């Protein structure tokens, strides 16, 4: 439920500023998207293994 509320807020924000463009005509406010979750392995984790 919280995720849905956050996503709705983001969509509203993007829609409000959809007409704002820079000098090259590119939108100033965009959604960058999201990626699939992934495991991140740090050097500390390698040493501890």
HELIX and SHEET records of a PDB file:
HELIX    1   1 UNK A    2  UNK A   16  1                                  15    
HELIX    2   2 UNK A   43  UNK A   48  1                                   6    
END                                                                             
